[in-house]
Amino acid sequence: MFSILGARGTVDENFYIYLCFGQSNMEGNAQPESIDQTVDERFQTLACVNFQSPVRTMGEWYPATPPIVRQGTGLGMADYFGRTMVANLPANVKVGVVDVAIGGTKIEGFMSEKVADYIAPEADWLKVYFAAYDNDPYKRLVDMAKIAQQSGVIKGILLHQGESNNGQTDWPQKVKTVYNRLIADLNLNAADVPLFVGEVVNSTANGTCAYHNNIIANVPSVIPNSYVISSANCPAKPEMDGSILHFTAQGYRIMGQRYAKKALSLMGIDAQIEEPQIPSSNWVVDKRFTSLAEIGTTPFAIVNEDEGMAIYGVKDQELGYGYMAEAFKDTNSGYMFKLESCSDVTHGYLLRLMTPSGGEYSIWSSPGYLNGFSTFQDCSFVLGLNNQNGQDVPNGAVWNIQYVEGKGFSLKNLYTGKYLKNAQSAKFEAPTYFTFCTLKQQTVAGVQSVPYREITDGVVYNLQGMKVSTEDEWENLPQGLYIINGKKIVKR
């Protein structure tokens, strides 16, 4: 008893501990940059494995310089969570993270009764990751959390996982199982220990698993003291196979700050954090329409001005939803639409995609229309249709379009009976309001257009001052504004 009381007597009530778990985005998938190499020593990490580089011993506290999960990982969600927390908390408060994460794991990897059967048929590379935690990452998290409780007080739990369970509607219940076990095994009070659940790469960055965010949104209805952390507009990076699953270093910084902002808000602290800059487009909104009659046969763009995003044809049959700078490019299938009445459906309209040259988009010599339904849950398509059938679904390409003063146009699909929001199928209960508009080319003071041959220093930066390319790669960059030799340059 005296031993136990002595251990508890060393607990610092001003040492706030946060447990972190998940897969690769929690593990850290971006190479740390120079600005990430120093950290306030009030932000600590408990080593959950033995490190060789940097040298760390499992169960010991260290200043939280990356990598904090294990050697060979990178910048992740917890890094700028902790940095933002200590920057906004009183000087006598420390923050510590206990981070156990495995790239590629399903949530089942954190269920001790299922983990053996789960990893048995998996690839060798994943088994190596599990072996670092003696094939039971949940137990390792609990063991390390108990060590952390000897020094501080657990204040919350951070989760970033879901890509490997993409689209599984029972995922929130599985998360609840893990959360409840942590609360019980660590003798915590759920009312005092919120769960913060981060979204996977959002549709705003064309995330491969963006559909899963609709499932993540259900977590607060399953776990009362839980909060979803948005990934909207967070920079992400494509993999070699073209999938988009991981954030950039800047994306991890922003997500970490968003986790912290929510945690701080529960303490009554309003933290000011960095938010991503929306890239500038060569094309901007010109005339905004306020009725379908006003549109007539005029081609128009479909823009979400609040997000700076637009709907467009990416390539072939694929529908995209992205920044205007990405949407309004001549290399896309098109980004303007023509309104067509549907004679056999009352108040129904078709939206014909227009090519960048101004012609009507066609597939296999059939008209190309915006289709609100697909057999895939995570995307929608522009398809060649007959008889207004969207992917052989009657009325799948027919829209009820309503204008609301001060908000814009909503698009309700007559087959699904639900609304279009992005490049996913029309399946949303609440309407998203779009601006239907014509476009004009942007005139920016101090911006000049220069041919490729006039770039001499070989370094190209975006408007946020980040290096994005070299001279040899200039032709592969998307249209937009860049900085070269201290001047703003527009690539057309």
N, C-alpha and C positions, 0 to 999 in steps of 0.2 A: 504494500500500500504506500509506504513512504517513497518507494521508487517511482510509483505511478504519479504521486502528487508532485514529486520533484520534477518529473518530465513536464507535467502540465504547468508547473510554475515558471518554466522557461518560455512558455508561449507568448509571443508578442502580438497583442491585439491589433497593432498597427501594421502587421505583416499580412497583406491580403493575398490569399492563395486562389488560383484559378486552375481547375483541371481542364485539359484540352485533349480531345481525341478525334480520330477520323481517318481519312485516307490521304492521298497524295497532296491535296491542297493544304491540309493541316500539317502534313509532314514538311512541306516546303519544296517547291519545284522550280524556283527561280534562282539564278546565280546572284548572291549578294553583291552589291556594288559598293563603291568607296564610302558613300554616305551611311551605309549600314554597319560599318566596321567598329564604330564606337557607340557606347551605350551608357546611360546613367546607371551607376552601380546600385541604385535603389530598385532596379529591375533585375530580378534574379531568375535563374532556371535551375530546376532540380534535375540532374542527370538521371535518366531512366534506363540507360545502358552505359557500359564502359566505353569511353572514347579513347582513341589513340591520337587523333588530330582533329581538334585540340585535345590535350590530355585532360580527361575528366573521369571521375570515379562515380559509379552508380550510387545514388543515394546522397550525394553531396551537392551543395548549392554553389552556383557560379554566376558571375555577371552574364547576362543573356545576350551575348554576341552570337550571331548565326555561325554554324547551324546549331539549333537548340534541341532537335529531336534525336539525331544520331549523326555520326560522321558520314559525309557523302550526301546529306540532304542539303536543302537550300533555305532561302527566305520563305516564310510561310505566314499563316494567319496570326500566330501568337506573337510574332516579333513586334509588330507595330501596335498590337493591342497593348502589350505591356508598356511600351515607350509612351503611348498616348495616356495611359492611366497615370503613370508617375508624373507626367508633365502637368496633369490637371488636379492631382491630389496634394494635400498638405505635405510639406517637406519632411515631416516625421513619419510618413507612410511609405512602406515598401510594397512592391508587388512581386509575386513569384508565380511561375507557371510550371505545371507538371504535365508534360506533353508526351503522349504515347500515340503514334500514328503509323499507319502502314499503307503505302501507296498501292492502290488496286484492290483493297479489301472491301468486301461487303460488310454491312452492319453485323452480320452473323459472326464475323471475326472477333467481335467483342462480346460474344455470348459463350461463356465457358462451357456450357453443356453442348454447344453445337460446333465449336471451333475445330475439333479434331476431324469430324466428318466433313466439315467445310473445306479444310485445307488439303485433305488426303488426295483428291483428284486434281488439285491445282498445279500450275506450272512450278518448276524448280525455283525460279527467281522469286516467286511470292513466298515459297516455303522458307527461303533464306531470310526474308524479312521477319517472318513469324518466329523463326528460330532465335532471333535476337532477343525476343521476349519469352523464351522458353515455351513457345507455342501456345501461350495464353496471355495475350496483351491486356485483357481485362484484369486479370490477377496482378499483372505488373503495375497497372495504373492504380489499383487499390493499395498495393504494397507501398508504392512510392507516395501515394496520397497520405497514408498513415504516417510515414516519415515526415512529410510536410506539415502535418497537424501537430507535430512536436515543436514546430517553430512558429506557425502562424495559424490563421483562421481561413477555412475555405469559404469563399464568397460567391463562387459561381462556377459554371461548367460551360465550356465552349465546344461546339461540335461543328465539324465540316466534313460531311460524308454524304454519299448518295449517288455518285456517278455509277458505281458498280451495282446499285439497286435501282437504276433509272426506270421510272415508270411503274414501280411496284407500289400499289396503293396501300399495302399493309406496312409500309416502311415506318410511318409515324408510330404505330403500335410497337414495332420492334425497338425504336428509339426510346419509347416510354419504358419498355422492359429494362433496358440498360440504365436509363436514368434512375428509375426506382431502386434498382439494385445498388447503384452507387450511394444513393441517399441512405439506404438501410445498412449497407456494409461499413459506411463511414460514420454512422450515428449522426446524420445531419438532419436538419429540419428543412423540408422542401420549400417552405415559405421563405426561408432565408437564403436559398441557393438557387437562383434562376438559371435556366438553361438558355443559352444563346446559340441559335442554329443558323449558319450561313447558307445563303443560296449558292448553287453551283453557277458556273459561267452563264450569264443571262442571255436571252435572245437578242438583247441590244449589241452583244458581241458575237452573235451567231453561235452560241454555245451548243455543242453537240448534244448535251443532256439537259438543255434548257427546259424541256417539258417537266422535268422532275421538280422544278420550282413550284409548280402547281400543287404537288404533293407535299413539299416542304411547308407550303402555306397552311396546311392542315394541322401542323404540330401544335400550335397554341390551343386548338380545340380539344386536343388529346392530353396535353400536359399544361395545366393551368399557369404555372409560373415559367412560361417559355416565350421567347421572342425571336422573330425571324429577322435576319440581317440581310438587307438587299444587296445584290451584286449589280444592279442596274448601272450601265455605262462604265463598268469597271474594265480596264484594259486586259485583254487575254491574248494568248499566242497560239497559232496553229501548230499541230504536230506534223511530223513527216508524212503521216498518212492523210493529212488534211483535217483531222478531227480537232476540235477546239475544246479542251478540257481544263486547261491550267491558266492561271493568271500570270501576267508579267510581274516583274519586281514591283513596278509602280502599282499594279493591281493589288498585290498583297499588302502593300503599305496602306492603300485606301481601304481595303476590306478590314484590316486590323484596326484602323482608326474607327471604322463604323461599328465594329464589335464594342470597342471601348466607349464610343459615344453613347451607345445604349446602356452599357453597364453604369456609366457615370450618371446618366439621366435618372436611373433608379435611386441614385444617391442625392438627387437634387442638384447635380452639377451639369451645366450646359456647356459642353466642350465644343470649341470651334475647330473643325477639322478640314483637311484638304479634300476637295472633290475634283473629279476628272474634268478636264476641259473638253468641250464638244468640238471636234475638228471643224475647221472652216470649209465651206463648200464654195465652189466656183459659181453655183447657182443658188439663188434665194427665191423666196416667195414673192410673187408679183401681184397678180389680181386674185383676191379671195372671193370665191363664189358663195352665195347665200341661198341658192335654190337650184333645183335640178333644171327648171325652165331656163334659168340664166345660163346654165352650162350648155344646154343644147347639144351640138355636135363638137364643141370645142374640146380638144384633148386637155386633160388636167392631171396634175400630180396628186397623190394621196399622202399627206404629210401629218405627222404628229408634232406640232410645233413645240409642245411642252418638253418633249424629249429630243427635239432636233433630228427626228428619225423619219424615214419614208419607206413605203412599200414599193418594191420593184421586182423585175424579172432578173434573176441572177444569171442563169444560163439554161439552155435547153428548157425543161419544164419546171425548173425550181423557182419558187417564190422567195424573195429575200425581204428582210426588214432590218435596216441599218441606218447609220448616220447619212445625212444628205450628201456628204462628201463621197461616200461609197455608193450610194444609190444612183446618183445622177452622173453616171459615167457612160460614155459611148461604148465601152467594152461590155456592158450589160445587155441583156436581151431587150430591155426597154424600161422606162420608168414613167411614162405617161399612159393614161387610160382614156378610152372613149366610151361614153355612155350610150347604151342601146336599150330601147324599150323591149319588153318581152310580151309579145302580143297575146300569148295564151295564159299568162299569169298576171292577175290584177296587182298593180303596184309592185311589179317585179322588174328588175333591171339586170342587164348583163354588163360586165366591165371588160371591154376588149383591150388587150395590151397593145401599145403602139411601139414600134421599133425606134431606136434613136434617130434613124433617118426620116421618121415621120410616116412610115408605112404601117400596115396592120400586121401584127404578129400572127404567124400561123405555124401549126405543127402538122406535118404529114399532109399538107395542103388543106388542113381544117382550121377554122378560126380558133385563136388562142384567147381564152377567157380566164378571168380570175375565178378559181374554184375554191369554195369554202370548206370542202370536205376531202379528206384523204384517208386511206387505210392506215397511214402512219400517224401516230399521235403527235409527233414532235415537229410536224411541218405541214405546210399547205403547198399547193402547186398552181401554176398557170398551165392549163392543159388545152389541147385541141378537143372541142366538144361537139357533139351532135345532139340535137333535141334538148339542149340545155341540161344535159346530164353531166354532173360532176363526177368523174371517175365511175361512170355507170350508175350513178345515184340520181334519181329524178330530182330536178331543181337544185342540185348541188352547186350550180354556178349562178343561181338566181338570187338576187339581193333585194331586200327591202331597205331603202335608204331614206333616212330621216334627218332633217336639219333642225338643230336646236339653237336658238338665238344666243350668241355669246359663247357657245361651246363648239359647234361645228357639226359635221355629218357622222352618223353612226351607220355601220354596215351589219345588217342582220341577215344571216343565211336562211333561205326558206327551207332547206332540207334539215339542218341541225336545229333551227329555231334559236340559235345563239349568235353571239357577236364576234366579229373579227377584231383582234387586238394587235397581232404581229404576224410573223411568218408561220405560226402554228395554225391548225385547223380552226374554223369558227366554232368555238366551244365555250365561250365565256358568258357568264350570266349577266354581267354588267356591261353596258356599252362603253367603248372607247371612242372619243370624238376626234375626228380627223379634219384637217383643212383640205378642201378641194381647191386647187389653185393652178394658175399658170406660173411659169418661172421666168426669171430674168437673170442675165449674167451679172455677177457681183463686180462692182468697181471698188477697189481698195486703194486708198491713198498710200503712196510709197511702195506699191507692189509693181514689179516689172516682170515681164515674160522674157525668158532668155532661152535660147536653144541649148541643147545638151553640150555642144562643143565649147560653149563659153564658160562652163564650170571648170575652175582651175585648181581649187584647193582640195578637191576630192572628198570633202566632208559635208554631209547634208543633215540638218537638224529640223525637227518639227517645231511648232510654235511654242511648245513647252520647254524647248531647249534641250531635248533629248536627241542623241545621235540616232538617226534612222537608216542611214545608208552611206555608201561611198560613191565616188564618181562612176565606178563600173556598174553600179546597181541603179543608177538614176532612172534608166528607162523602165525599170520594173516597179517603180513607186507609183501609187495611185495618184490621180489628179488631186491637186490641193495646194495649200500654201506651205512653203518651207523657208528656212533661213540658211543662206549660203554667203560666206564672207561678210556676215553682219547685216545682210540685206534680205528683205522678204522677197521671195520668188514664187511665182505661181506656175505650176506645171499644168498645162492644158492637154 
